Amino acid sequence: MPNQTKIISCARSGVPLMEVTTLCSNSWALLQYPHLHNFVHPIYGMPLDKLLRKLTAQLLDAESSQWTLFDSAVRELGLSMSAIMYSLDAMWIPNSDAIESGRLIEPSLPDPKVTVGCAARLLDLATWYNTETSKRIEFPLWKPSVSAGNLNWHGFSNWLNACFEIREDWTTQKRKYEDKELLTSTTQALQQVRMASMYKKIDFGKVWTWIDVQARSNPQYPAGRRETLKTLFMSGDQEPSEWLADDVDDLVMMILDCCDPGNDIMAFIKHRVNSIRSQINDFYNNFTLFYNPNKSSNDSLDLSVAEQQAQDKLVDEFSSKLTAEAPKEPRLEDYPSRVHWLRASAEYRILSKLYANRKEA
């Protein structure tokens, strides 16, 4: 008996994949083996984002050629559409019960008219699904079959229409949720601001939530940047040594760019930001440059009379704190904050220098 040959096609698209020829006699049964009917085109293994890039490139090529396409190019477009539909989990796939009852996938591809007419809309829908929904939405199943008369995807435009209605509903609900979240954060922040005038205490976290809800939609302020500015807003006055005035400017810019102006919350935020800026400026203004009179005249500073008198007064104040014992270096764990420790460390260095000068004298 002569060798037997069989064309193996994709179980999902019907596209020919390979030609199998037997090398032994009486092997027709081998060619009917069920697993030979389960092969699929490699495109079905591609991730959705790669499929979207592929379809985008195909559409650009088609538009550049004014849709004068070879049949093979149209088929490739349809194959990309089919793979995207499976990646969206929008194609009917039989479960075990359906398989036992003989209900299987009927291989299909959109015909050229459907491909040309619907490819761009499918790309739009799938891109939205991939980038905006965190893939949390489900589409109705599309099931091409002979019995339904849509094996060539006739009626696919109606399926797309239904999905775009789902997208509109989802967007509306998302907007309502965002509006509700903004309303809730505004109410809580206003309560905190108004309570602060009576009790002198406030939950800065709720005020920041009001800021963050409005800023998170601005691409100029990604999550990492907002988290840094949150730390500044929450505790910048307690740790001024960790910040610069430019950081406060960045915080102000984000608030002005993103937040609703002209309310009690913004008035409080302005007060809060000014307080943080004042603490940072005070911290850096506390540093004093000392002139060492023991240095040569070539290294001396040209101080005015007022500056020299101020320095002498400050030296006298520190000298009065000197004792017979050498100053002890402060330890960070002995102070309530890094700011207090830094100030104590600066004082220690000054006293140590004065103590050494006294001993030398």
C-alpha positions in Angstrom: 0.0 0.0 0.0 1.5 3.4 -1.0 2.5 6.0 1.6 -0.3 8.2 2.9 -0.1 12.0 3.0 -2.3 14.5 5.0 -2.4 18.3 5.4 -2.5 19.3 9.1 -4.4 22.6 9.6 -4.7 25.0 12.5 -7.5 23.9 14.8 -8.6 27.5 15.4 -8.0 29.3 12.1 -8.0 26.5 9.5 -4.7 27.7 8.1 -2.6 24.9 6.7 0.4 24.2 9.0 2.2 21.2 7.7 2.1 18.1 5.4 2.5 14.7 7.0 3.6 11.7 5.0 3.6 8.2 6.5 6.6 5.9 6.0 4.8 2.6 6.8 1.9 0.8 5.1 -1.6 0.6 6.5 -1.1 3.8 8.3 -4.3 5.8 7.4 -5.5 5.2 11.0 -2.4 6.9 12.3 -3.2 10.0 10.3 -6.6 10.1 11.9 -5.0 10.2 15.4 -6.9 12.9 17.4 -3.8 14.8 18.4 -3.1 15.7 14.8 -6.3 17.8 14.9 -5.2 19.9 17.9 -2.3 21.8 16.4 -2.6 25.6 16.3 -0.7 28.3 14.5 2.3 29.8 16.5 0.6 33.2 16.5 -1.8 32.0 19.2 1.1 31.7 21.6 2.1 35.3 21.4 1.2 37.7 24.3 -1.5 40.3 23.7 0.8 43.3 23.7 3.0 41.7 20.9 -0.2 40.9 18.9 -1.3 44.5 19.2 2.0 45.7 17.8 1.8 43.2 15.0 -1.7 44.2 14.0 -0.8 47.9 14.2 2.1 47.4 11.8 -0.1 45.4 9.4 -2.7 48.1 9.4 -0.1 50.8 8.7 1.3 48.7 5.8 -2.3 48.3 4.4 -3.0 52.0 4.6 0.3 52.9 3.0 -0.6 50.6 0.1 -4.1 52.1 0.0 -5.5 48.6 0.9 -4.2 47.1 -2.3 -3.3 43.8 -0.6 -2.4 40.3 -1.7 -4.7 37.5 -0.5 -1.9 36.3 1.8 -1.6 39.7 3.5 -5.4 39.8 4.1 -5.2 36.3 5.6 -2.4 37.4 7.9 -4.5 40.3 9.0 -7.4 38.0 9.8 -5.1 35.6 11.6 -3.9 38.4 13.8 -7.5 39.4 14.6 -8.3 35.8 15.5 -5.3 35.5 17.8 -6.3 38.7 19.5 -9.8 37.5 20.1 -8.4 34.3 21.8 -6.0 36.4 23.8 -9.0 38.5 25.0 -10.7 35.3 26.1 -13.6 36.3 23.8 -13.7 33.2 21.7 -15.8 30.2 22.7 -13.6 27.2 23.7 -15.3 23.9 24.6 -15.1 22.5 28.1 -14.7 18.8 28.8 -18.5 18.3 28.7 -18.7 19.9 25.3 -15.9 17.9 23.9 -17.5 14.6 25.1 -20.7 15.6 23.4 -18.9 16.3 20.2 -19.1 20.1 20.2 -15.7 21.3 19.1 -14.1 24.5 17.8 -15.0 25.1 14.1 -11.9 26.6 12.5 -12.6 30.1 11.2 -11.2 33.3 10.0 -12.9 36.6 9.0 -13.5 37.0 5.3 -11.7 39.8 3.5 -14.6 42.2 3.8 -14.9 41.7 7.6 -11.1 41.9 8.0 -10.8 45.2 6.2 -13.8 46.7 7.9 -13.2 45.6 11.5 -9.5 45.2 12.1 -8.9 48.8 13.2 -11.9 48.7 15.6 -10.8 45.5 17.1 -7.3 47.0 17.6 -8.8 50.0 19.3 -10.9 47.8 21.7 -8.1 45.4 22.5 -5.6 48.3 23.2 -8.1 49.8 25.6 -8.6 46.5 27.3 -4.8 46.0 27.6 -3.9 49.5 28.9 -7.0 50.8 30.7 -8.8 48.0 32.5 -6.0 46.0 34.1 -7.6 43.1 32.1 -10.5 43.0 34.7 -13.3 43.1 32.2 -15.1 40.2 30.3 -16.4 40.4 26.8 -19.3 38.3 25.4 -18.1 35.2 23.7 -17.9 35.1 19.9 -18.6 31.6 18.5 -18.3 31.2 14.7 -20.0 28.1 13.4 -21.7 26.7 10.4 -25.0 26.4 12.2 -24.9 30.1 13.2 -24.0 31.1 9.6 -21.1 33.2 10.8 -18.1 30.9 10.0 -16.7 33.8 8.0 -17.3 36.1 10.9 -20.4 37.7 9.4 -22.0 39.9 12.1 -18.7 40.5 13.8 -19.3 44.3 13.6 -22.4 43.8 15.8 -20.2 42.0 18.4 -17.8 45.0 18.3 -20.8 47.4 18.8 -21.8 45.5 21.9 -18.3 45.6 23.2 -18.0 49.3 22.7 -21.2 49.8 24.7 -19.6 47.7 27.5 -16.5 50.0 27.3 -18.7 53.1 27.5 -20.6 51.7 30.6 -17.3 50.7 32.2 -15.8 54.2 31.6 -18.9 55.8 33.0 -18.8 53.6 36.1 -15.1 54.2 36.5 -15.7 58.0 36.3 -18.5 57.7 38.9 -16.1 55.8 41.2 -13.4 58.4 40.8 -15.9 61.2 41.4 -17.1 59.4 44.5 -13.5 58.8 45.7 -12.8 62.5 45.2 -16.0 63.5 47.0 -15.1 61.2 50.0 -11.6 62.4 50.2 -12.8 66.1 50.0 -15.3 65.5 52.8 -12.8 63.9 55.1 -10.1 66.5 54.4 -12.6 69.4 55.1 -13.6 67.8 58.4 -10.0 67.5 59.4 -9.3 71.1 58.4 -12.3 72.5 60.2 -11.7 70.4 63.3 -8.1 71.7 63.4 -9.3 75.2 64.3 -11.0 73.7 67.4 -8.7 71.0 68.6 -5.4 72.0 67.1 -4.9 68.5 65.8 -5.2 67.2 62.3 -4.8 64.0 60.3 -2.4 65.0 57.5 -3.0 61.6 55.8 -6.6 62.5 54.9 -5.5 65.8 53.5 -2.9 64.1 51.4 -5.4 61.5 50.2 -7.4 64.5 48.8 -4.3 65.7 47.0 -3.3 62.2 45.7 -6.7 61.4 44.3 -6.4 64.4 42.0 -2.7 64.0 41.2 -2.6 60.3 40.3 -4.2 60.9 36.9 -1.4 63.3 35.9 1.4 61.4 34.0 3.9 64.1 35.3 3.5 62.7 38.8 3.9 58.9 38.8 3.5 56.8 42.0 7.1 57.0 43.1 7.3 60.8 42.7 4.0 61.2 44.6 5.2 59.0 47.4 8.3 61.2 47.8 6.2 64.4 48.0 3.9 62.7 50.4 6.8 62.1 52.8 7.7 65.8 52.5 4.1 66.9 53.2 3.7 64.5 56.1 6.9 65.0 58.0 9.1 67.6 56.2 8.9 70.0 59.1 10.2 67.3 61.4 13.1 66.4 59.2 14.2 69.6 57.5 17.8 68.3 57.1 16.5 65.7 54.6 14.9 68.3 52.2 15.7 71.4 50.2 13.6 74.4 49.3 13.4 73.1 45.7 11.6 70.0 47.0 8.9 72.3 48.5 8.7 74.1 45.1 8.0 70.7 43.4 5.3 69.9 46.0 3.6 73.3 45.4 3.8 72.8 41.6 2.0 69.5 41.8 -0.7 70.9 44.1 -1.3 73.9 41.8 -1.3 71.7 38.7 -3.7 69.0 40.0 -5.9 70.3 42.9 -9.1 72.2 43.0 -8.3 75.7 44.2 -10.3 78.2 46.3 -11.5 76.1 49.3 -10.7 75.6 52.9 -8.5 72.6 52.2 -6.2 74.6 49.9 -6.0 77.3 52.5 -4.8 74.8 55.0 -2.4 73.2 52.5 -0.9 76.6 51.8 -0.3 77.1 55.6 1.2 73.6 55.9 3.6 74.0 53.0 4.7 77.5 54.2 5.4 75.9 57.6 7.5 73.2 56.0 9.4 75.7 53.9 10.1 77.9 57.0 11.5 74.9 59.0 13.8 74.0 56.1 15.0 77.6 55.7 15.5 77.9 59.5 17.6 74.7 59.5 20.0 75.9 56.9 20.1 79.5 58.3 21.4 78.1 61.6 24.8 77.3 60.1 27.4 80.0 61.0 30.8 80.4 59.4 33.5 81.0 62.0 36.7 82.9 61.4 39.7 81.3 63.0 42.0 84.1 64.3 44.9 81.7 64.6 45.2 81.4 60.8 47.6 83.5 58.8 46.4 86.7 57.3 46.4 85.2 53.8 43.6 82.9 54.8 41.6 85.4 56.8 38.1 86.6 56.0 37.4 90.3 55.4 34.7 90.8 58.0 32.9 94.1 58.7 32.9 95.6 62.1 29.3 94.4 62.7 30.1 90.9 61.5 33.2 90.7 63.7 31.2 91.9 66.7 28.5 89.2 66.0 31.1 86.5 65.7 32.9 87.6 68.9 29.5 87.5 70.8 28.8 84.0 69.5 32.2 82.8 70.5 31.8 84.3 74.0 28.4 82.5 74.3 30.0 79.1 73.4 33.1 79.8 75.6 30.8 80.2 78.6 29.6 76.7 78.1 33.1 75.2 78.4 34.1 73.3 81.5 37.3 71.7 82.7 36.4 68.5 80.9 36.4 68.0 77.1 33.0 68.2 75.4 31.3 64.8 74.9 30.3 63.9 71.3 26.5 63.5 71.1 24.9 60.2 70.1 22.0 60.0 67.7 20.0 57.7 69.9 20.0 60.3 72.7 18.0 62.8 70.7 14.3 62.8 69.7 15.1 63.5 66.0 18.0 63.8 63.6 17.5 67.5 63.4 18.2 67.9 67.2 21.2 65.6 66.9 22.7 67.6 64.0 22.4 70.8 65.9 24.0 69.2 69.0 26.8 67.8 66.8 27.5 71.3 65.3 27.6 72.7 68.8 30.0 69.9 69.9 32.4 70.6 67.0 32.5 74.3 67.9 33.0 73.6 71.6 35.7 71.1 70.8 37.6 73.6 68.7 37.3 76.3 71.4 38.4 73.8 74.1 41.5 72.8 72.0 42.4 76.5 71.5 42.1 77.1 75.2 44.4 74.3 76.0 47.0 75.5 73.5 46.9 78.9 75.0 
